[in-house]
Amino acid sequence: MRKKIVAGNWKMNLNLNEGVELAKELKNILDADKPNCDVVICTPFIHLASITPLVGDLIGVGAENCADKESGAYTGEVSAAMVASTGAKYVILGHSERRAYYHETSEILKDKVELALANKLTPIFCIGEVLEEREANKQNEVVKKQITDALFNLSAEDFSKIVLAYEPVWAIGTGKTASPEQAQEIHAYIRSVVAEKYGKEVADNTSILYGGSCNPSNAKELFANPDVDGGLIGGASLKAENFKGVIDGFK
Ligand code: PGA
């Protein structure tokens, strides 16, 4: 059966020392009180090599992005192979902030996903509609297109290695969370889209995380839905006690 996962997305927060301290604190807390789900922290590139040896097997580590090219003259870029060489196991791809501010299209994301998989990284692939699309009731259409355009070129075997994260853009960092009913409805829809393409078994084994203002006070209610398999957590992942509160949504 599919995995339950709570993944933190630190975004562009915490300098190296602060990140190392947070990872250590989180490890100590989770050592003392084991989680009922997989726990992942996705950090800026420069933190990865310092943090992976600190957290052992208890916490998976991931990047927040990787390059769409294998290697070479791409000044400032970090490849999937470089991410993997730090011991990181995950990479967030297609986050709405990357799509909006850095113009990442499905074409680009398709290449990033392939490179991530070729380097044995698990992509946490983000999809989600903006407010105007939700208001026009177009959310299903939007997420279906995002999945189809960037992922449906994959073989069933490769698609099985992907974690999806539904993140309504209007809920990210706004304090406005999708209701548990809204989350369940669209997660079930996303699973049906996957089933239509790859069959029920692959769909049933795909973890679909919810992201967008998920915090210790709403995590339990969101995670209680049958098609919500965990969360991708921004703001609430920056303090160990808050992140633990979200992880405890599975207790
Ligand atoms: P948030 O961010 O939890 O701060 O809303 C979630 C995300 O962008 O992954």
Residues whose N, C-alpha, C, O or C-beta is under 5 A from the ligand:
A	BS01	PGA	N9 A171 I172 G173 T174 G211 G212 S213 C214 L232 I233 G234 G235 A236
